């Protein structure tokens, strides 16, 4: 009896091993073709450059390649909708940002709901945006700019993408302070906008620290304030909005990260998140991000998805209470 019992145990173990191996064998390898990373900005933009740096190192860790596709416009909606409608197989991912994921649905007429059609993979980086002005402007703080805008209606132009952070902040400042600032829409962030603020075609710009830091350091624009509750370690001389005279201050979350279409296998999302975290902690990548005023990410898909939903609900409330409508 003992012999037969041992045989049954051995057979059960063998069958269990066989079925386990069979299950693993049935899982398709990933990746078997290039992974497309879709970005919301033009080539040459700082966000584009940072994304490429990550993609270059992420591909080998995943055992494949990551290729780029730039789809700028509509404050990131063009790129986000393209990814949202792509097959949920892990081969099309988005470098999204807080504005196109959590602001746009409350501001613009959209053909899709990013929160319902895209799922978070991991945050890549975060860093509060800055308000800058052309050096010739006769003001040096946010408070002084507001005073000037009230006294000189129509003389200040703020550049940005429709529905983007500069657009929303322009409307918030107009409503909360009475500042007379004209918003000038551009197709994509960075690029032509930075060229125009340096050339005094527009006088104001509000964008990522990483985009504006070099322009500030070289004196081509001047910083009026950082939209956070504390100063940046990388730029300690730039005051916060509250310190600069903006009533109540302004704390704008500013992060970007990877998203995939809803329905993408969880194991693929988890793997991309894990390998991306490794890339972000490589010394050269980490130093490049932190020296430009950014904080590296690398959180879990669950944490990033929860953050996206929380900010979506937070800014929906802020936008509704402010009565901001961009359509």
N, C-alpha and C positions, 0 to 999 in steps of 0.2 A: 504493500500500500504506500509505503513511504517513497518507493521508487516512482510509482505512477504520479504521486502528488508532486514530487520534484520535477517530473517530466512536464506536468501541466503548468507549473510555475515557469519553467524554462520556456515552454511554448508561448505562454502569455507574454513574457518579457520580449521574446523574439518578435512576436506579432506587433507589440507596442512599438518596438524599435523600427520595424518595417513601415508601420503606418506613419510614424514620425518622420522618417526619412522621405517617405512618399510625399508627405505634406510639404516638406522643405523643397523637394524637387519640383513640386507644382508651382511654387512661387517664382514668378519671372524675375530674371536678373534686372538690376537697376543700377546705373543707367546702361542702356544698349544703344543710345543715340545721343546727340548733343542736347543739352538742357538750355532752353531759351530763357534768358533773363530780360524782361521788358522793363524799360525805365521811362520815367515820365518827362525827362528833360532832353535838351539837344546835346549832341556830341560836344565835348569840350567843357560843358558845365561842370562845376565842382562835384555835384552829385553823381554825374556820369563818370568822372574820373575815379571817385572813391568806389563806385560800384564795379568798375573794371578791375581795380586793384583786388577787390575781394574775389571776383569771379575767376581771376587768373590763378588764385591759390585754391579756390574751392573745387574747381574741376578735378584736379589730380586727387584730392582727398576723397571725392566721390567715385573716383575710378573712371572718369569720363572728361568731357569738356563742357564749358558753359559759354554759350555764344550770346551776343548782345543784339538787342533790337530797340532803337529809340523811337518812341511814339509820343512826342510832346503835344501839348495843347489841352485846352479846357480844364486847366488846373489839375491835370493828372487823370481826368476822366477817360480820355481816349485810350490811354495805356491800360487803365484799370478795367474798362469794359472789355477790351480785347482779351485780357487774361481771364476775366470772369466767364467768358463764353468759350474759352479753350477747353480741350479735353482734360478731365481731371485725372491725369496719369503721371503727374510729377515732372513733365517735360516743358511746362510753361509756367514761370513764376514771375511775380511782379515785385519791383522795388517801389513799394507804395510809401505814402507819408501821411502824417496825421491829418492834413488838410483834405486830401482827396478821399480819405476813408471816413472821417468823422465830421467834417464841416460841410462838404459839398452836398450831401444828401438833404441838409436842412436849408440850403441856399439856392440850389439850382434844380431845374427840371432835368431829370436823369432817366435814361432808358433801363437802368438796372439799379439794384440796391447793393452797394459794396459790402455792407455788413452781413447780408444774407447770402451773397454769392461768392465771397472770398473768405478764406480762413487764414489766420495768422500762422506763420512759421517761426519767426524770431525777429526781435528788434535788432537792427544793425547799429544804429547810433542815435544819440539824442543831443540836443543843444539848443538853447533858446535863441530866437531871432533878434536881430538888431535893427534899429532905425538909424539910417544914415542920411546925410545931406551933402550937397555939393559944397566944397570948401568956401565958396564965395558968399554963401548965405549968411545974413547978419544975425545969426542965432547959434547957440552952442548946446542948448539943452532942449528937452521935449517941451518944457514949460515955456521957454522963450519962443520956440517954434509955434506953439498954439497962439501965443499973444500976437506974433507977427501975422499968422494966417487970418486972425480975426480983423486985424487992422488993414490987411492987404488982400481982400477977397479976390480969388481967382489967380493969384500969382504963384501959388505952390501947386506942383503936379507930382502925384505919387504914382510910380510905375509898378505894375504887377500883372499877374494873370487873373482872368475873371474867376471869381470865387476863391482865389488864393488868399494867403494870409495878409498880404498888403491890401487887398481889396476890402476884406472884412475889417481890418484894423482902421482903414481910412473911414469906413462908415461908422465904426464905433467912436472914433475920435470926433467926427462931425456931430454925432448925436449927443455925446456926453459932454463936449466942451464948446460946441458951436464953431469950431475951427473950420474955415472955408478952404478946403483942400479938394482939388480935382483929381479923380482917379483916371489914369491912362492905361487902358488894357493892352497887354502884349500876349503873343501866342504862347510863349514859354518863359519860364523863370531863367534868371541869369542872362548870359549872352548879350543880346541887344539892350536889355534893361541896364545892365551894369555899364555898358558902353555909353548909354545915353545919360546916366546920372553923372558919370565922370565928365562927359562933354557938356553938362548943364542943359541938356535938352529937357530933362525932368530934374526936379530939385530934390526929391525924396525917394527913398527905396527902403523896403522892409523885407529882410530875407535872413537865411541861415547865417550863423556866425562863420561857418567854414567858407561860405561864398564871399563874405565881405571882409574878413580879417585882413587879407593881404592888401586890399584897397585902402583900408584904414591905416595900416602900418606904413604904407608908402605915401600917405597924405593925399591920395586922389579923392577920397571922401572923408567926411568927419562923422564920428559916431555921436548920436544924440542920446541914446539910451538902449539898454538891454531889457527885453521883455521877460523878466524872471524876478523871483523874490530875493535873489542875491546876486552879487557880481560874479563874473566869470574869473576863474583862476588864471586862465590864459590871457585875459584882458582886464586886469584889476582896476585900471583907470577909467573904465566905462561904467557910468552910474546906471542903476536900475531905473525903470520908468518912474517908480515912486520917488526916488531920490532926485530925479530930473524934473519933478514938478507936474507929473501927470496925476490927476485926481484919483485916489484910490489905488494907484499903481496898475500894472498889467503883467500877468504871468501867463504866458502862452506856451503850452507844451509843444515841443518841436522834435518829433522823432520820425525816423524812416525805418522800414523793415521789409522783410520778405513775406509775400502772401501767395497762396495757391488757390485754384478753384475749389469750392466746396465739393467734397466727395473724393478728393485726392487721398489715396491710402495713407492711413495714419503712420504706418511704419516708414513710408517715404518721407513724409513731413518731419517726423522725428529725426530721421537720418540727416536731412538737410540742415535742420536746426543744430544738431550736435556738431556737424562738420563746420558750419558757419561760425559757431562759438570758438572752435579751435583756431580758425583763421583770424578772428577778431583779437585773439590773445597772442598772436605772433608779435614779437617785439616791434618789427617795422610798421606793421599795420596799427598796432596800439599807439605807438609814438606819433604816427602821422595824424591819427584822429584826435588824440588828446592835445597835441600841440596847436591844433586849429580850433580849440575850444569845444570839441565834441566829447561826449561820453560814450564809450563803446557799450553795445548791448550784449546779446547772447542769451536771452531768457528762453524759457520753454514755450512751445506752441500754445499750451494752455494759458500761460501767463500773458503772452502777447495778445491772444484773442480776447482775454478778459480785459486787458488794458484798452484795446480798441473799442470794445463795447462800452466801457465806462466813460471814455472820452467822447464817444458818439452821443451818449445820453447827456453828459455834462454840457457840451457845446450846443446841443439842440436846445437845451433850456436857456442858455445865455443868448443865443441868436433869437429865439422867440421873444424873450423878455425885452431885448433891445429893438425888436421890430425890424430887423435887417432883412431886406428882400433884394435879391440881385437879378431876378428874372424880369 
